[in-house]
Amino acid sequence: MLSRFATCPGLFYPTPAEDGILSRMRIPGGIINSEQCRAIADIADQHGGGYVDVTNRANLQIREIRTPINSQVLNHLQDIGLGSGNTDVDHIRNIMTSPTAGIDPQELIDTRPFVQAWDNYLAAHPALSALSAKFSVCFDGGGIVQVSDRLNDILFAAVLVDGNVYFRLYLCVGPKGQPPSDMKILLRPDDCLPILAALTDVYLNHSDINHQRRLRLRELLNTLGYENYLQEVQQRLPFPLFCSEISPVAQKIDTKYQHLGIHPQRQKGLFYIGVVLPLGRVESRQMRGLADLAAKYGSGTLRLTPWQNLLLTDIPQERLTDVQNQITLLELDSSPSNIKSALVACSGNKGCAASATDTKNHALALAEYLETRLTLEHPINIHFTGCQKSCAQHSQSDITLLGVNFEADNQTVEAYHIYLADTNSTQKFGRQLYQNVTFPELPALIEQILQMYKVQQQNSHTH
């Protein structure tokens, strides 16, 4: 059946797109095993375009579906742990956590059990199918690779207070696009699931479940006021919400794609390798190859990231070179300085009617141009978005290229407005530098911007 939630496809609720049917698989916490990878690769070959996309919530998408995925295949996916056991909640957004949960040397707490507990709770409570399809929850364990800056309705961020680990509660209030706000509430880890249950119960109590467009949590919090909302939550809890005026320590947000490359795990002698997936896309043959590497050299586990890349985990130190060589044979790379490591693009006008430009192909062409002309010391986040909605990346990037159309000589021309990140700017994408840059003009202009950036960085290091 096609999705009842037009813009939020699921495994059991595929959605029409410009390039065929789109099916999305929720991967709670982004953790997937080799058997699941192979099953998805088979579906991509048999039903889709022979590739899989990793999304900015660490989901998996299969595009260009021409032949419907039958119930036997869907049941098999459920049997191997893909897709919710309860199809009614399959459309709800993926539960997010750090891709290094449980292996991060500096994390305060392993968040994987919390992700699993909330996923199980969703599946066990069919009434939660009335939640907005965009209802989103995130657990951050306070490690090196953090996800607390991602846009979510509810965030539990681990903090250390007097030697004990608590979660600090954040909720989405205020203007759209603003990260969750600190409620100044400390929770014991065991209290996270009860408060989530209470938060959703209050939400449903104020929602019209018969209305096709479900109220977003942000809208409800802004209407009721978060203090009133939390008072109603408190009435449903057997323990008091403990308010704390202690300011959280400044967070070490992973702005430099620190998960890419080779890194030691908290488990002695084991390492993980962050693999670059160009534009979040992996061919089915590459997916099978990565699944084989995970099974042969690691624990059979792969982890998808909200930055649309992938981790191979639990690799013994003496096998790292072998794995790197095999990654190269798959025509993939694990270098953080790869121009594609922080290159992001939405599906573009080949897959989405709202897009003004062919973002995917333009992004790859730009990468091919830049790879032969300059070397980056660390990733520069370049984001191609075909329209103002900015589906592929909600936060400001170092460079944003916004697709637009204009008329010239009685023809529609694809072009881009160019923005640089600027937190002081009132514009969504930052400070605008150029307007209506056609794609043939774009690569040389981006090269010039990056060369200037490198000069500025060199000058700042010498002074």
Helices and strands as residue ranges (DSSP letters): E 15-17, E 20-25, G 28-30, E 31-33, H 34-46, E 51-54, E 60-65, H 71-79, G 87-89, E 96-97, H 112-124, G 126-130, E 137-140, E 154-161, E 164-171, E 181-187, G 189-191, H 192-205, H 217-224, H 226-235, E 242-243, E 261-264, E 270-275, G 278-280, E 281-283, H 284-297, E 301-304, E 310-316, G 317-319, H 320-329, G 339-342, E 343-345, H 359-371, E 382-385, E 399-408, E 411-420, E 431-438, G 439-441, H 442-462
